[in-house]
Amino acid sequence: MKKNALRQQVASAIQACLEKKAEELTILEMEKGSGAFTDYFVLCSGTNPRQIQAIADEVELRLKGAGLRPTHVEGYNQAEWVLIDYVDFVVHVFSEKARKFYDLERLWKTAKRLAPADLRPAAKKPAPKKRKPAAAPKGKKKKKKS
């Protein structure tokens, strides 16, 4: 998958989390040699089981609209730790208690932490403008040598 397309999908998942008032949003970009099975982790917390399920529902709904379905969802009914696996990235929605207990940020401490703005595609630089050759000053004419 192209990196920009993947980053856009992760950004959509993050936006879904934020719309449902997810707390403590963390984005981890996993290192290639770390043994991680995915490229990104999106971690966030909800304050109660209903909010945790609402966050998970919004992530799935948003990405389904973009034509992406999770390969696996785990923990939805218990709503302590909902894991939504999209292969190239995984969204984790925790209760506060479960997040502290599992502490994935510590477990994957070598991963690069990103801000949501880091996932936006880089703006393309405009092509450099071509310079026109400088014109000779008006009013003075050069004399021809004879």
Backbone as a printed PyTorch tensor [residue, N CA C, xyz], in Angstrom:
tensor([[[  0.8450,  -1.1820,   0.0000],
         [  0.0000,   0.0000,   0.0000],
         [  0.8890,   1.2430,   0.0000]],

        [[  0.4610,   2.2610,  -0.7270],
         [  1.2280,   3.4940,  -0.7590],
         [  1.1980,   4.1640,   0.6050]],

        [[  2.3110,   4.7690,   0.9420],
         [  2.4460,   5.3720,   2.2660],
         [  1.4220,   6.4870,   2.4890]],

        [[  1.2000,   7.3230,   1.4760],
         [  0.2440,   8.4280,   1.6370],
         [ -1.1830,   7.9190,   1.8280]],

        [[ -1.5460,   6.8500,   1.1130],
         [ -2.8950,   6.2820,   1.2640],
         [ -3.0560,   5.7030,   2.6660]],

        [[ -2.0390,   5.0210,   3.1460],
         [ -2.0870,   4.4570,   4.4970],
         [ -2.1930,   5.5670,   5.5350]],

        [[ -1.3890,   6.6010,   5.3810],
         [ -1.4370,   7.7240,   6.3300],
         [ -2.8090,   8.3790,   6.3250]],

        [[ -3.4490,   8.4610,   5.1590],
         [ -4.7860,   9.0490,   5.0670],
         [ -5.8110,   8.1870,   5.8080]],

        [[ -5.6830,   6.8690,   5.7060],
         [ -6.5870,   5.9650,   6.4090],
         [ -6.4140,   6.0930,   7.9230]],

        [[ -5.1550,   6.1660,   8.3600],
         [ -4.8890,   6.3320,   9.7930],
         [ -5.4500,   7.6760,  10.2630]],

        [[ -5.2730,   8.7110,   9.4570],
         [ -5.8040,  10.0350,   9.8060],
         [ -7.3310,   9.9990,   9.9210]],

        [[ -7.9900,   9.2380,   9.0710],
         [ -9.4510,   9.0990,   9.1440],
         [ -9.8650,   8.4070,  10.4410]],

        [[ -9.1200,   7.3830,  10.8240],
         [ -9.4110,   6.6850,  12.0860],
         [ -9.2320,   7.6410,  13.2660]],

        [[ -8.1920,   8.4360,  13.2180],
         [ -7.9250,   9.3960,  14.3000],
         [ -9.0490,  10.4210,  14.3880]],

        [[ -9.4790,  10.9240,  13.2420],
         [-10.5660,  11.9050,  13.2150],
         [-11.8390,  11.3100,  13.8160]],

        [[-12.1000,  10.0420,  13.5100],
         [-13.2750,   9.3650,  14.0750],
         [-13.1720,   9.2970,  15.5960]],

        [[-11.9940,   8.9650,  16.0980],
         [-11.7770,   8.9080,  17.5590],
         [-12.0310,  10.2790,  18.1930]],

        [[-11.4890,  11.3030,  17.5630],
         [-11.6230,  12.6470,  18.1230],
         [-13.0690,  13.1330,  18.1040]],

        [[-13.8140,  12.7620,  17.0750],
         [-15.2170,  13.1740,  16.9880],
         [-16.0590,  12.5750,  18.1060]],

        [[-15.6500,  11.4290,  18.6060],
         [-16.3710,  10.7910,  19.7160],
         [-15.7010,  11.0950,  21.0580]],

        [[-14.9020,  12.1460,  21.0720],
         [-14.2950,  12.6690,  22.3140],
         [-13.3490,  11.6870,  22.9950]],

        [[-12.6000,  10.9240,  22.1870],
         [-11.5970,  10.0170,  22.7550],
         [-10.5450,  10.8340,  23.4980]],

        [[-10.0070,  10.2520,  24.5550],
         [ -8.9990,  10.9300,  25.3700],
         [ -7.6330,  10.2870,  25.1560]],

        [[ -6.5950,  11.0400,  25.4810],
         [ -5.2100,  10.5620,  25.4480],
         [ -4.8640,   9.8420,  24.1420]],

        [[ -5.1090,  10.5090,  23.0290],
         [ -4.8250,   9.9230,  21.7210],
         [ -3.3200,   9.8560,  21.4910]],

        [[ -2.8410,   8.6730,  21.1270],
         [ -1.4340,   8.4600,  20.8330],
         [ -1.3190,   7.7050,  19.5170]],

        [[ -0.3700,   8.1300,  18.6810],
         [ -0.1140,   7.4550,  17.4110],
         [  1.3190,   6.9560,  17.4570]],

        [[  1.4910,   5.6660,  17.2290],
         [  2.8290,   5.0810,  17.2180],
         [  3.1350,   4.5610,  15.8190]],

        [[  4.2490,   5.0030,  15.2680],
         [  4.7260,   4.4730,  13.9960],
         [  5.7580,   3.4130,  14.3400]],

        [[  5.4510,   2.1900,  13.9890],
         [  6.2910,   1.0690,  14.3950],
         [  7.5370,   0.9920,  13.5170]],

        [[  8.6420,   0.6290,  14.1280],
         [  9.8970,   0.4960,  13.3900],
         [  9.8800,  -0.7850,  12.5740]],

        [[ 10.5530,  -0.7680,  11.4470],
         [ 10.5660,  -1.9310,  10.5540],
         [ 11.1790,  -3.1650,  11.2170]],

        [[ 12.2470,  -3.0110,  11.9640],
         [ 12.9180,  -4.1540,  12.5580],
         [ 12.4700,  -4.4870,  13.9690]],

        [[ 11.3600,  -3.9300,  14.4210],
         [ 10.9290,  -4.0930,  15.8100],
         [ 10.1700,  -5.3990,  16.0690]],

        [[  9.8150,  -6.0960,  15.0140],
         [  9.0110,  -7.2940,  15.1820],
         [  7.5230,  -6.9920,  15.2150]],

        [[  7.1650,  -5.7480,  15.0130],
         [  5.7530,  -5.3720,  15.0060],
         [  5.0840,  -5.9540,  13.7630]],

        [[  3.8400,  -6.3070,  13.8960],
         [  3.0780,  -6.9260,  12.8200],
         [  2.2790,  -5.9060,  12.0180]],

        [[  2.4620,  -4.6370,  12.3000],
         [  1.7060,  -3.5780,  11.6430],
         [  2.5820,  -2.3350,  11.5390]],

        [[  2.1180,  -1.3310,  10.8050],
         [  2.9000,  -0.1050,  10.6390],
         [  2.5670,   0.9600,  11.6760]],

        [[  1.3020,   1.0230,  12.0960],
         [  0.8680,   2.0610,  13.0380],
         [ -0.0390,   1.4770,  14.1060]],

        [[  0.0600,   2.0460,  15.2940],
         [ -0.9070,   1.8220,  16.3690],
         [ -1.5680,   3.1620,  16.6410]],

        [[ -2.8730,   3.1630,  16.7310],
         [ -3.6190,   4.3290,  17.1930],
         [ -4.2080,   3.9120,  18.5370]],

        [[ -3.8510,   4.6310,  19.5950],
         [ -4.3350,   4.3150,  20.9330],
         [ -5.1330,   5.4870,  21.4690]],

        [[ -6.2450,   5.1820,  22.1230],
         [ -7.0230,   6.2280,  22.7700],
         [ -7.8220,   5.6020,  23.9060]],

        [[ -8.4230,   6.4490,  24.7130],
         [ -9.2080,   5.9800,  25.8590],
         [-10.5990,   6.5760,  25.8140]],

        [[-11.5270,   5.7990,  26.3800],
         [-12.8790,   6.2770,  26.5970],
         [-13.1620,   6.2450,  28.0850]],

        [[-14.1460,   6.9970,  28.5210],
         [-14.4120,   7.1060,  29.9580],
         [-15.3900,   6.0590,  30.4770]],

        [[-16.1430,   5.4180,  29.5690],
         [-17.0980,   4.3870,  29.9910],
         [-17.3320,   3.4300,  28.8200]],

        [[-17.9390,   2.2590,  29.0960],
         [-18.1250,   1.2680,  28.0270],
         [-18.9050,   1.7860,  26.8160]],

        [[-19.9110,   2.5830,  27.0360],
         [-20.6830,   3.1080,  25.8990],
         [-19.8420,   4.0060,  25.0070]],

        [[-19.0260,   4.8490,  25.6180],
         [-18.1750,   5.7260,  24.8170],
         [-17.1150,   4.9070,  24.0650]],

        [[-16.5610,   3.9010,  24.7110],
         [-15.5650,   3.0430,  24.0670],
         [-16.1770,   2.3750,  22.8290]],

        [[-17.3900,   1.8620,  22.9700],
         [-18.0690,   1.2440,  21.8270],
         [-18.4070,   2.2800,  20.7570]],

        [[-18.7900,   3.4730,  21.1720],
         [-19.1140,   4.5260,  20.2070],
         [-17.8810,   4.9390,  19.4020]],

        [[-16.7450,   5.0020,  20.0640],
         [-15.4930,   5.3310,  19.3620],
         [-15.1790,   4.2400,  18.3450]],

        [[-15.2630,   2.9850,  18.7770],
         [-14.9940,   1.8550,  17.8710],
         [-15.9730,   1.8550,  16.6980]],

        [[-17.2460,   2.1080,  16.9750],
         [-18.2560,   2.1520,  15.9120],
         [-17.9380,   3.2430,  14.8950]],

        [[-17.5410,   4.4040,  15.3750],
         [-17.2540,   5.5330,  14.4840],
         [-16.0240,   5.2530,  13.6170]],

        [[-15.0240,   4.6250,  14.1870],
         [-13.8320,   4.2640,  13.4050],
         [-14.2370,   3.3140,  12.2760]],

        [[-14.9970,   2.2790,  12.6100],
         [-15.4260,   1.3150,  11.5890],
         [-16.3030,   1.9670,  10.5270]],

        [[-17.2300,   2.7960,  10.9550],
         [-18.1360,   3.4660,  10.0240],
         [-17.3760,   4.3910,   9.0740]],

        [[-16.4670,   5.1670,   9.6260],
         [-15.6910,   6.1140,   8.8240],
         [-14.8390,   5.3860,   7.7790]],

        [[-14.1760,   4.3250,   8.1920],
         [-13.2970,   3.6100,   7.2670],
         [-14.0860,   2.7360,   6.2930]],

        [[-15.2470,   2.2620,   6.7120],
         [-16.1110,   1.5080,   5.7990],
         [-16.5440,   2.4190,   4.6560]],

        [[-16.8090,   3.6880,   4.9670],
         [-17.1640,   4.6640,   3.9420],
         [-16.0440,   4.8860,   2.9340]],

        [[-14.8150,   4.6190,   3.3430],
         [-13.6590,   4.7390,   2.4470],
         [-13.3290,   3.3930,   1.7930]],

        [[-14.2160,   2.3940,   2.0010],
         [-14.0080,   1.0990,   1.3760],
         [-13.0720,   0.1700,   2.1320]],

        [[-12.8440,   0.4420,   3.4050],
         [-11.9150,  -0.3660,   4.1980],
         [-12.6640,  -1.0250,   5.3470]],

        [[-12.5330,  -2.3300,   5.4500],
         [-13.1700,  -3.0840,   6.5350],
         [-12.0920,  -3.7240,   7.3950]],

        [[-12.3330,  -3.8130,   8.6990],
         [-11.3280,  -4.4480,   9.5580],
         [-11.2420,  -5.9490,   9.2870]],

        [[-10.0400,  -6.4840,   9.4500],
         [ -9.8840,  -7.9330,   9.3090],
         [-10.2750,  -8.6380,  10.5920]],

        [[-10.2460,  -7.8960,  11.7060],
         [-10.5650,  -8.5090,  12.9940],
         [-10.9550,  -7.4240,  14.0010]],

        [[-11.9730,  -7.6890,  14.7920],
         [-12.3680,  -6.8030,  15.9030],
         [-12.4580,  -7.6770,  17.1420]],

        [[-11.8750,  -7.2000,  18.2150],
         [-11.8330,  -7.9900,  19.4360],
         [-12.1790,  -7.1130,  20.6370]],

        [[-12.9020,  -7.6570,  21.6000],
         [-13.1820,  -6.9800,  22.8600],
         [-14.3330,  -6.0000,  22.8490]],

        [[-15.1210,  -5.9780,  21.7780],
         [-16.1930,  -4.9870,  21.6680],
         [-17.2430,  -5.1470,  22.7660]],

        [[-17.6880,  -6.3540,  23.0210],
         [-18.7620,  -6.5690,  24.0020],
         [-18.3440,  -6.2010,  25.4230]],

        [[-17.1150,  -6.5060,  25.8040],
         [-16.6310,  -6.1730,  27.1460],
         [-16.2980,  -4.6870,  27.2640]],

        [[-15.8800,  -4.0880,  26.1640],
         [-15.5770,  -2.6500,  26.0860],
         [-14.5520,  -2.1890,  27.1170]],

        [[-13.5760,  -3.0380,  27.4000],
         [-12.4290,  -2.6410,  28.2250],
         [-11.2600,  -2.2780,  27.3230]],

        [[-11.0780,  -3.0780,  26.2800],
         [-10.0210,  -2.8530,  25.2930],
         [-10.5500,  -3.3690,  23.9690]],

        [[-10.9540,  -2.4640,  23.1040],
         [-11.4370,  -2.8460,  21.7810],
         [-10.2720,  -2.6990,  20.8100]],

        [[ -9.9700,  -3.7730,  20.1110],
         [ -8.8950,  -3.7950,  19.1330],
         [ -9.5310,  -3.9250,  17.7560]],

        [[ -9.2140,  -2.9920,  16.8530],
         [ -9.7480,  -3.0070,  15.4950],
         [ -8.5460,  -3.1090,  14.5580]],

        [[ -8.4090,  -4.2610,  13.9110],
         [ -7.2290,  -4.5710,  13.1100],
         [ -7.4990,  -4.3220,  11.6270]],

        [[ -6.7370,  -3.4080,  11.0470],
         [ -6.8180,  -3.1210,   9.6180],
         [ -5.5500,  -3.5770,   8.8930]],

        [[ -4.8110,  -4.4930,   9.4480],
         [ -3.5710,  -5.0840,   8.9550],
         [ -2.4280,  -4.0690,   8.9750]],

        [[ -2.5110,  -2.9960,   8.1920],
         [ -1.4330,  -2.0020,   8.1370],
         [ -1.4390,  -1.0690,   9.3530]],

        [[ -2.5520,  -1.0260,  10.0530],
         [ -2.6320,  -0.2700,  11.3060],
         [ -3.6890,  -0.9020,  12.2040]],

        [[ -3.5240,  -0.6750,  13.4950],
         [ -4.4380,  -1.2300,  14.4820],
         [ -4.9060,  -0.1010,  15.3900]],

        [[ -6.2080,  -0.0220,  15.6070],
         [ -6.7870,   0.9740,  16.5030],
         [ -7.1180,   0.2710,  17.8240]],

        [[ -6.6230,   0.8410,  18.9220],
         [ -6.8760,   0.3090,  20.2640],
         [ -7.6920,   1.3450,  21.0280]],

        [[ -8.8620,   0.9590,  21.5040],
         [ -9.7010,   1.8520,  22.3030],
         [ -9.8090,   1.2210,  23.6960]],

        [[ -9.2530,   1.9130,  24.6740],
         [ -9.1360,   1.3740,  26.0290],
         [-10.0510,   2.0680,  27.0220]],

        [[-10.3630,   1.3420,  28.0990],
         [-10.8490,   2.0030,  29.3050],
         [ -9.5880,   2.5600,  29.9690]],

        [[ -9.7540,   3.5170,  30.8530],
         [ -8.5820,   4.1020,  31.5280],
         [ -7.8020,   3.0310,  32.3030]],

        [[ -8.5340,   2.1530,  32.9800],
         [ -7.9050,   1.1050,  33.7920],
         [ -7.1030,   0.1250,  32.9290]],

        [[ -7.6970,  -0.3390,  31.8310],
         [ -7.0130,  -1.2890,  30.9480],
         [ -5.8010,  -0.6490,  30.2840]],

        [[ -5.9130,   0.6150,  29.9360],
         [ -4.7830,   1.2830,  29.2840],
         [ -3.5800,   1.3650,  30.2180]],

        [[ -3.8340,   1.6990,  31.4710],
         [ -2.7380,   1.7530,  32.4480],
         [ -2.1500,   0.3670,  32.6760]],

        [[ -2.9990,  -0.6470,  32.7350],
         [ -2.5350,  -2.0030,  33.0070],
         [ -1.6570,  -2.5370,  31.8680]],

        [[ -2.1130,  -2.4160,  30.6150],
         [ -1.3750,  -2.9780,  29.4830],
         [ -0.2310,  -2.0770,  29.0160]],

        [[ -0.3600,  -0.7850,  29.1920],
         [  0.6990,   0.1920,  28.9210],
         [  1.4540,  -0.0750,  27.6120]],

        [[  0.7260,  -0.0720,  26.5010],
         [  1.3350,  -0.3560,  25.2040],
         [  2.3980,   0.6650,  24.8170]],

        [[  2.2360,   1.9030,  25.2840],
         [  3.2550,   2.9150,  24.9740],
         [  4.6130,   2.5100,  25.5590]],

        [[  4.6120,   1.9240,  26.7390],
         [  5.8710,   1.4690,  27.3320],
         [  6.3710,   0.2280,  26.6110]],

        [[  5.4660,  -0.6790,  26.3020],
         [  5.8250,  -1.9140,  25.6160],
         [  6.4710,  -1.6340,  24.2540]],

        [[  5.9510,  -0.6520,  23.5540],
         [  6.4790,  -0.2720,  22.2340],
         [  7.1980,   1.0720,  22.3270]],

        [[  8.0250,   1.2470,  23.3310],
         [  8.6820,   2.5400,  23.5720],
         [  9.6440,   2.9360,  22.4630]],

        [[ 10.1010,   1.9960,  21.6420],
         [ 11.0050,   2.3580,  20.5460],
         [ 10.2540,   2.9300,  19.3470]],

        [[  8.9400,   2.7980,  19.3360],
         [  8.1480,   3.3250,  18.2210],
         [  8.1800,   4.8460,  18.2340]],

        [[  8.1120,   5.4060,  17.0500],
         [  8.0920,   6.8650,  16.9000],
         [  6.6930,   7.3790,  17.2020]],

        [[  6.6110,   8.3830,  18.0750],
         [  5.3150,   8.9970,  18.3890],
         [  5.0230,  10.0980,  17.3790]],

        [[  3.8050,  10.0880,  16.8810],
         [  3.3900,  11.0810,  15.8860],
         [  2.2300,  11.9030,  16.4150]],

        [[  2.1070,  13.0890,  15.8870],
         [  0.9360,  13.9320,  16.1350],
         [ -0.0010,  13.7590,  14.9370]],

        [[ -1.2990,  13.9870,  15.1030],
         [ -2.2110,  13.8520,  13.9650],
         [ -1.7700,  14.6680,  12.7440]],

        [[ -1.1800,  15.8240,  12.9640],
         [ -0.7330,  16.6630,  11.8460],
         [  0.3920,  16.0050,  11.0520]],

        [[  1.1430,  15.1060,  11.6840],
         [  2.2420,  14.4320,  10.9910],
         [  1.7490,  13.4780,   9.9100]],

        [[  0.4880,  13.1140,   9.9460],
         [ -0.0570,  12.1590,   8.9860],
         [ -0.6360,  12.8220,   7.7440]],

        [[ -0.7460,  14.1250,   7.7730],
         [ -1.2750,  14.8090,   6.5950],
         [ -0.2550,  14.7260,   5.4720]],

        [[ -0.7260,  14.5230,   4.2320],
         [  0.2240,  14.4500,   3.1230],
         [  0.9900,  15.7590,   2.9910]],

        [[  2.2660,  15.6360,   2.6780],
         [  3.1000,  16.8250,   2.5150],
         [  2.6150,  17.6090,   1.3120]],

        [[  2.5500,  18.9110,   1.4740],
         [  2.1280,  19.7680,   0.3690],
         [  3.2100,  19.7590,  -0.6980]],

        [[  2.7670,  19.6480,  -1.9280],
         [  3.7380,  19.6520,  -3.0240],
         [  4.2760,  21.0560,  -3.2140]],

        [[  5.5760,  21.1180,  -3.4310],
         [  6.2040,  22.4150,  -3.6450],
         [  5.8800,  22.8880,  -5.0600]],

        [[  5.5660,  24.1770,  -5.2040],
         [  5.2860,  24.6830,  -6.5510],
         [  6.5580,  24.6710,  -7.3880]],

        [[  6.3770,  24.4750,  -8.6830],
         [  7.5270,  24.4770,  -9.5930],
         [  8.1800,  25.8530,  -9.5700]],

        [[  9.5180,  25.9050,  -9.6420],
         [ 10.1840,  27.2070,  -9.6240],
         [  9.7970,  28.0160, -10.8530]],

        [[  9.6430,  29.3110, -10.6450],
         [  9.2670,  30.2020, -11.7340],
         [ 10.4770,  30.4440, -12.6270]],

        [[ 10.1960,  30.4910, -13.9220],
         [ 11.2770,  30.7660, -14.8730],
         [ 11.5330,  32.2620, -14.8870]],

        [[ 12.8050,  32.5740, -14.8990],
         [ 13.1720,  33.9990, -14.9270],
         [ 13.2480,  34.4790, -16.3680]],

        [[ 12.7810,  35.6930, -16.5560],
         [ 12.8970,  36.3090, -17.8670],
         [ 14.2610,  36.9810, -17.9350]],

        [[ 14.8760,  36.9820, -19.1070],
         [ 16.1670,  37.6790, -19.2190],
         [ 15.9770,  39.1670, -18.9490]],

        [[ 16.9660,  39.7400, -18.3140],
         [ 16.8920,  41.1600, -17.9780],
         [ 16.9010,  41.9860, -19.2560]],

        [[ 16.0510,  42.9700, -19.3030],
         [ 15.9630,  43.8460, -20.4720],
         [ 16.9600,  44.9910, -20.3010]],

        [[ 17.4450,  45.5060, -21.4190],
         [ 18.3690,  46.6500, -21.3760],
         [ 17.6060,  47.8640, -20.9040]],

        [[ 18.2570,  48.7230, -20.1240],
         [ 17.5710,  49.9240, -19.6370],
         [ 17.0720,  50.7770, -20.7980]],

        [[ 15.9160,  51.3610, -20.6330],
         [ 15.3190,  52.1890, -21.6850],
         [ 15.9610,  53.5730, -21.6850]],

        [[ 15.9780,  54.1740, -22.8720],
         [ 16.4550,  55.5460, -22.9880],
         [ 17.8860,  55.6460, -23.4580]],

        [[ 18.7280,  54.7450, -23.1110],
         [ 20.1190,  54.8170, -23.5360],
         [ 20.3580,  53.7260, -24.5520]],

        [[ 20.9480,  54.1240, -25.6470],
         [ 21.2950,  53.1720, -26.6980],
         [ 22.8010,  53.0600, -26.7650]],

        [[ 23.2540,  51.8480, -27.0110],
         [ 24.6860,  51.6440, -27.1480],
         [ 25.1320,  52.0830, -28.5110]],

        [[ 26.2990,  52.7020, -28.5630],
         [ 26.8520,  53.1240, -29.8530],
         [ 27.5500,  51.9430, -30.4890]],

        [[ 27.4070,  51.8880, -31.7980],
         [ 28.0790,  50.8280, -32.5250],
         [ 29.5330,  51.2280, -32.7560]],

        [[ 30.4100,  50.2590, -32.6340],
         [ 31.8270,  50.5230, -32.9120],
         [ 32.0420,  50.4180, -34.4130]],

        [[ 32.8320,  51.3540, -34.9250],
         [ 33.0950,  51.2890, -36.3540],
         [ 34.4690,  50.8090, -36.6570]]])
